[in-house]
Amino acid sequence: MGHPASVAPETVRDEQTALIEAITEAVHDGDDRTVRRLLARFAELATIADLYALRDALDTARPSGNRRQS
């Protein structure tokens, strides 16, 4: 895939949505290697607003009793 600026915005959004879903699944599975790889790809496409969407997706995917304190 080329630089995000050369791709239709909806295509970039679809890829970001797929990445968020994949990251959420990898976090749930505890697959650190995949999480790092997917986060690197996400960073190439992400905007600040996307980081909030990722945080929200991860929060809803994690059972409430399983939240770690930072």
C-alpha positions as CSV (number, residue, x, y, z in Angstrom):
1,M,0.0,0.0,0.0
2,G,1.3,3.5,-0.8
3,H,1.5,6.5,1.3
4,P,-1.8,7.3,3.1
5,A,-2.1,10.7,1.3
6,S,-2.2,8.9,-2.0
7,V,-5.1,6.6,-1.0
8,A,-8.8,7.4,-0.7
9,P,-9.7,8.5,2.8
10,E,-12.3,5.7,3.2
11,T,-9.6,3.1,2.3
12,V,-7.3,4.4,5.0
13,R,-10.2,4.4,7.5
14,D,-11.1,0.8,6.5
15,E,-7.5,-0.3,7.1
16,Q,-7.4,1.5,10.4
17,T,-10.6,-0.2,11.5
18,A,-9.2,-3.6,10.6
19,L,-5.9,-2.8,12.4
20,I,-7.8,-1.7,15.5
21,E,-9.7,-5.0,15.5
22,A,-6.6,-7.0,14.9
23,I,-4.7,-5.1,17.7
24,T,-7.6,-5.7,20.1
25,E,-7.6,-9.4,19.3
26,A,-3.8,-9.7,19.7
27,V,-4.0,-7.9,23.1
28,H,-6.8,-10.2,24.2
29,D,-4.7,-13.2,23.1
30,G,-1.6,-11.9,24.8
31,D,0.4,-12.0,21.5
32,D,3.0,-9.3,22.2
33,R,4.9,-9.8,19.0
34,T,1.8,-9.3,16.9
35,V,0.7,-6.3,19.0
36,R,4.1,-4.6,18.4
37,R,3.9,-5.4,14.6
38,L,0.4,-4.1,14.3
39,L,1.0,-1.0,16.4
40,A,4.0,-0.1,14.1
41,R,1.6,-0.4,11.1
42,F,-1.1,1.6,12.9
43,A,1.5,4.4,13.7
44,E,2.1,4.8,10.0
45,L,-1.6,5.7,9.5
46,A,-2.8,7.0,12.8
47,T,-3.9,10.5,13.8
48,I,-4.5,11.7,17.3
49,A,-8.2,11.0,17.0
50,D,-7.4,7.4,16.0
51,L,-5.5,6.9,19.2
52,Y,-8.6,7.6,21.2
53,A,-10.6,5.1,19.1
54,L,-7.9,2.5,19.8
55,R,-8.0,3.2,23.5
56,D,-11.8,2.9,23.5
57,A,-11.7,-0.4,21.5
58,L,-9.2,-1.9,23.9
59,D,-11.2,-0.7,27.0
60,T,-14.4,-2.3,25.7
61,A,-12.6,-5.5,24.8
62,R,-11.2,-6.0,28.3
63,P,-13.4,-7.4,31.1
64,S,-13.9,-4.7,33.7
65,G,-12.3,-6.7,36.4
66,N,-9.1,-7.1,34.4
67,R,-8.1,-3.4,34.1
68,R,-4.5,-2.7,35.0
69,Q,-3.6,0.5,36.8
70,S,-1.0,2.6,35.1
